[in-house]
Amino acid sequence: MRIKLTLSYDGTNYHGWQVQPDGETIQSTLQKAIEKIVGENSIIASGRTDAGVHAEGQVALVEFNQEIPLWNFQNGLNSLLPKDIAVINVEEASEQFHPRFSSTLKHYRYTILNSRVRNVFQQKYCWQIPVVLDVDLMNQGAQFLLGKHDFSAFQSSSCCSKDPVKEIFAAQCIQNEEWIFFHIEGSGFLKQMVRTIVGTLVEVGKKKMKPDFIQELVKSRERKKAGKTAPASGLCLVKVLYSKELKLTC
Amino acid sequence: MRIKLTLSYDGTNYHGWQVQPDGETIQSTLQKAIEKIVGENSIIASGRTDAGVHAEGQVALVEFNQEIPLWNFQNGLNSLLPKDIAVINVEEASEQFHPRFSSTLKHYRYTILNSRVRNVFQQKYCWQIPVVLDVDLMNQGAQFLLGKHDFSAFQSSSCCSKDPVKEIFAAQCIQNEEWIFFHIEGSGFLKQMVRTIVGTLVEVGKKKMKPDFIQELVKSRERKKAGKTAPASGLCLVKVLYSKELKLTC
């Protein structure tokens, strides 16, 4: 069977998605649970999430050699998985479906708590910044990300993608009282790209960089000019779309 | 100095508000932190919260014999307190102010996740119920709580209040997709009263009790007729008001 899984996870206690020699990962935990139900299996995700990053709608393809009703598979998996991982949807996948190459859009949300007082309920899911950020300036800066660009300037220095050109469909900060939610939708993202964009936009929000510096930065393709990488805790993979139509959700 | 503190806490890891011979409580943790700043002190809260219950706006009065700028006191306290307790506001309290007796309204919220799949981010802050609840019936039942009644039927069997008569100003379930938020506002609440009300309303939502059974139950004053006590994790003390005007916030 080929099953498309939609997963939600609190990444706090995991070393990211990808199987690692040391430490628990989302993929290894999932693989072990699936093994208990249907034996040997292979899993591919829409993309890796880094250590500490969360997901509301990660998509993965799992393949194995048994037949099992989808409902039983989901329920069995949810009862075997730890409480910080949940399978929120299961459906049979076509032969053509590939979780990474078939995807047309990924939506990430980065949460900033712009307050001098912490929020005891959301501390694992945000970046607390005590100095006031100018969200209008951040949004002016974010507009320079739109379109197709070489995003090497926002790529982790530990990684070199063969294809640093990505298309950004939407990028916007939405403020709700002391919360700032940065939503970004694109064809795909480089390693630590969203977190480096957020780190840089925060510099713009603090008026340490001008909004149009983002444009200059994209053109430069130099990582060292960008801001610091924002903490993993604030980042969440919201949705992966597979429709040919691009439905902007933010 | 007499200071009115507004506190937010994740109650998961505490044995409730009140100092206990064994185990950490919110009050003992707070008292130790205040002691480091201004020495000996006394604390009284608007009311006790049970083990595992959360607060967004608990109010407490703290008294000590030193003078300290409010801003310094709040910042110092927040840096000494563990991450799951935060002081969200401080102000000087008048001689007349008493956190319990001066309060005119308390607002609690109980969160139910009405879904067969867990939510990995909110599991510590809700009660997951996999069978579909009829929220209209629950709201019909909740209306019988309004007004001044003897609420002995909803009181913890381990407790006997001298004054089981309380006034309920508002009681309503608000549904948002798979979430059900039960808001209740009243002059005061008995031990485990909100959780027993929720446990009983859930029986109504499951159609195991009729909505007007709530009226009968209130009249009976018999705890054994009510539903089970809902888990502490779903309960949050949202706000305590001290105005003479009753401002309904739900």
Interface residues (C-beta under 8 A of the other chain):
Chain A: S8 Y9 D10 H54 Q74 N75 N78 K83 D84 I85 A86 V87 I88 R116 V117 R118 N119 V120 F121 Q123 Y125
Chain B: S8 Y9 D10 H54 Q74 N75 N78 K83 D84 I85 A86 V87 I88 R116 V117 R118 N119 V120 F121 Q123 Y125
